[in-house]
Amino acid sequence: MRLAFVRVNALPLAAWTRTEPELQHKAAAVLDVPHLRGAGRSRDEALPTGYGMARVLALTGPARGLGVRVGQTGHQARAVAPDVQLLGVSDEALRAARAALVDAVTSVGPKIEQAREGLWVEVSSLLRLYPDEPAVIAALGAAARSVGLKVSVGVASSKGVAALAARKSASAVVEAGHEAAFLAPLSLDAVPMSDALRQDLVRFGVKTLGEVARLPLDAAGARLGDEAARLVRLVRGLDDRPLVPEPTPTRFEEVIDLEWEVSQVEPLLFAAQRLLGALVGRLGCRALAVGGMQLELHLSTGICDARRIAVAAPTREVATLVKFVQGSLTAHPPVDAVTGLKLTAFPRALRPAQLGLFDPPGPAPERLALTLTRLVALVGATRVGAPEVPDTHRPQAVAMASFDPPRTPRRAGSAPGVAAEVPPDEGAAYLALHVFRPPREASVRLDEGRIVAVDAGAVLGRVKTCGGPWRIDGAWWGEAFDHEGYDVELDDGSLYLLAYDRRAGRWLLDGRYE
């Protein structure tokens, strides 16, 4: 079994820079405390409680150039570089970054197990798709970059050695049986361990992993504890922990913390565009698209303004999705200043299409979905679709369904791809009903219960022939209806569909036969 460990470089910082890439060009550092919204951004601010004594976990290149180092406290970092932005660890951003890494890696290999700094992925079966292990490493790195993460990858025959290889180099392959030789020159700092064990090893004169490997396994465990015994087994290449595959998460969320409180729509759209770009990148790794969204606005008053945003058809067009967010914010502006945004995407598969060889060409599914999405953004979700006959006896009932291009009808038993041609019935007369929307109010004159004249504005005349009534009623539990229909021929030869609403007690002209 060959395993790869995909390690995110400076994960606490990468969780921020995925959605705020401008931080990479600023002096910024992440402290080992939970993040407080809007805290530590300005040099004129007093550091929040806990930020002063917290330690720096990760920092940007400009902050390193100003003298900030990993392990310094917040006060020390501000003393060395007054302009440095101090950020806490954002649990939401970390979850999103780890989920993005899972989405990216599963597009290369499906068998994964998550870890604190990255994840393991099974490589042996991937060699059927890639020529060698360096090619697998290149594919994993490219997939991680597609979701905004920089990673280092180590491949080995055990989980522990693969993780150490990823910490040592951006791309490292440890051949089976050469684990001890690879680890021997590394210092103790290459392996995460407790401070007490590190001090004991230094006190005994142990400085490299090769010297750790020469320690007696039983004596090290008896003298220094179980942690030391596990370390000796690790550096000897005896880590036999199996890979435990995990189910792939199905929740897609992204979060961003705004530097300042924002009340205008335009800055919120700029932040939403970044979140949507990150979500679309993750969904693309899974061959999915955005089928709906939930936008959460974190207000300065501590209230969370959550709203659902419908999407007409699954799409990965960020510009179109931004228009949906814009429509929601414009129709219902936030009641207070916004300090942060959170976007959740509901995934759906893109509309599939299988065109026939002899069918006329139709629109590409992606372009059709994009057009439908833009139409919904312009006129609303209830005004775009295809008419559908609902399962009801209500007269003239119609419903709106999602649009799906119809296929060419075919005769039963005809060859695939041959369009149907239904011959007309010779001698038969066909009438089409031109329905009036809405129905026209009508005045009807009766003579001993028979309809003798109709007056509906432009439609006026005596009735020559009348057929009916055809009574339909139902839906007593909701919007009840009680309807009588009549087909009438006026003295000028025109044919109309006349209706009497028994519940409302009025006559309506429903349509004209043509």
ZITA-V268427 format. One record per helix or strand of 2 or more residues. SS is the DSSP state (@ for helix, = for strand). FROM is the first residue (numbers start at 0). TO is the last residue. If there is no record, write none. Layout:
BEGIN
ss: <SS;SS>
from: <FROM;FROM>
to: <TO;TO>
END
This chain:
BEGIN
ss: <=;@;@;=;=;@;@;=;@;=;=;@;@;=;@;=;@;@;@;@;@;@;=;@;=;=;@;=;@;@;=;=;=;=;=;=;=;=>
from: <2;10;20;27;54;60;73;84;90;111;117;123;132;150;158;170;178;187;194;208;216;225;251;264;288;303;317;337;364;380;385;398;432;449;458;480;494;505>
to: <7;16;24;33;58;64;79;88;105;113;121;127;145;155;167;172;183;189;202;212;223;234;261;284;298;314;330;347;378;382;387;400;446;455;473;489;500;512>
END
